[in-house]
Amino acid sequence: MSDYVLWASEIGEYEYCARAWWLGWVRGEERADQARLAAGVQRHAQHGQQVIVADWARRLAIALLALAGLLVLAWLFKIPEVQVVTLLALAVLAASVWILIRLARKR
């Protein structure tokens, strides 16, 4: 099996103009818009990193919400150090809501 990677842009180029695809991919002639293609590849890589960061931030926010819920339950059942637990729960809840709001604004 070949290790050749078929890019979506290559398929699109072939669909748009088979002759241009043949000149570029088979004959190896340089394209005039190499800088634009390189910028597109770079932008896609940046976007991929942003998606990874957003996913981890969302997971962190959900974990913080769960922790806040547990702390509220501890407060409801009058576990010792109620005031500390309450303040900690409010801080965790505020942090998780802040993360979720920032994520929602980026979409």
Secondary structure, DSSP 8 states (H G I E B T S, - for coil): -------HHHHHHHHH-HHHHIIIIIS----TTHHHHHHHHHHHHHHHHHHHHHHHHHHHHHHHHHHHHHHHHHHHTT-SSHHHHHHHHHHHHHHHHHHHHHHHHH-
